[in-house]
Amino acid sequence: MKFFIDTANIEEIRKANELKILDGITTNPTLIAKTGKPFMEVVKEILNEVPDKPVSLEVASTDYEGMLREAEQLAKLGDNVVIKIPITIDGLKAVKYLEYNGVKTNVTLIFSPMQALLAMKAGASYISPFVGRLDDISHTGMELISQIKTIRDNYGYNSQIIIASVRNPLHVLEGALVGADIATIPYKVISQLIKHPLTDIGLERFLKDWENVPEKPF
Ligand code: E4P
């Protein structure tokens, strides 16, 4: 399972990158706005930190021509740039065009299996179903991941399924059990995945008992 980090915060990206388990980055306009920095400054910092991992950057236009114009500008920033496009009619057309011309896309704001099917048919490299936002309105987000995976495998589409809108470690666990390709995870949840109270207690006990070991070589 690949781990992406869902943030535009460069410190979080650096910390996650130091763990050596990071496979990519996803951003969105909300995450970029949270940094309070100019768009290009944020993007360049990120691409500088991870020049060899996919970085999803979202278009701000909603019309086909505008999406392509922005995609062209963003794609020039690095070979690892993935253009994030919302699932709309214009979005699907843009995905088809960009993928045909060798630019990778990540179709975002997916909330139904049929939206995912269309994105896969358009040839998206990545698709991002939002599990947390579905859970928020009392739909089981993980069911969507499971249905999309079945459809993807039934027809052999090449799109990688990213579990997006991850809110807690259970989303990652359940996604891994379902067999999603990628989870894009906020830094806080990555930290939660590492922690376990029994690990802390066990480590404390080992350190204490280590004091009683005679003739320690180190
Ligand atoms: C996905 O690519 C989005 O950036 C993100 O996961 C949205 O998460 P949210 O629902 O917590 O805003």
Residues whose N, C-alpha, C, O or C-beta is under 5 A from the ligand:
A	BS01	E4P	D6 T26 T27 N28 S128 G132 R133 A164 S165 V166 T184
